Amino acid sequence: MKKIITVFGILLLLTACTSTKDISYFQDTKQETTVVVTPKQITLRPQDKLTIIVNTRNQDLTNMFNLAFVTKQLGTNNSFGNGQGVSCYTVDNEGNIDFPVLGKVNVGGKTRTQIAEQIKNELIKQNLVKDAVVVVEFANLTYSVLGEVKNPNRYAITNDQVTLLDAISQAGDLTIQGQRTNIKVLRTNVDGKQTTYIVNLCSLEDLQNSPAYYLQQNDIIYVEPNDMRARQSTVNGNNIRSSSFWISLASLFASIINIMIR
């Protein structure tokens, strides 16, 4: 009987064991720990899109700088404006956009705040406006979260700074089966080369010192399944949730019992 119990225990450990030490975040933190992290803001790259709105007291000037979004109805020659939006500007390969009146404006490698200040100063310098308020917003900037998270998806970047923790929170946090010590962040650089960063969420020091702590546009975050999840996904080709798996396991137990009884 003791031999049977021992065999059952080993099988249960093989199918269900996992390490709790790899579940909790920030295990190396201590009370009142202070870490200085240098904020990194999103900067514009070629093919990024942005909206720029200029507000002034002069409505004619405002309309001149804010290009209305115009839609053409298919199959007709009729066009109609969308009063709720403005056209997007696409950053070209040289980092420029073509802005009304000002012409080419270089925005590559600059933040939203820098771009807004640059356009405002140029409008004042050319005596076009004196009271301009310039608002710059991202239009197509995103990051993706894949793997063992509750809500894998592509998410829009709306803030100047987005951290890896922000992204994981947006995706509903990792599932209990997610590998916390081996988060992968795939990043395509401006030159087209892709770099993969490995981040350990169990270590706050490792996380905050990682170049991937602050995300960039088009980053891909992948959360691998832990060993337990991998075993649940397939054991001898059978899904652990399928009836065939449990029938096979029950048959194995019965065979072991018969051998032990003999």
PyMOL commands that set and color helices and strands:
alter all, ss='L'
color gray80, all
select helices_A, chain A and resi 2-16+20-22+59-65+112-125+164-170+204-208+227-233+243-261
alter helices_A, ss='H'
color red, helices_A
select strands_A, chain A and resi 49-55+68-72+79-86+89-90+96-99+103-106+133-138+142-147+153-156+183-188+194-199+220-223
alter strands_A, ss='S'
color yellow, strands_A
deselect
rebuild
show_as cartoon
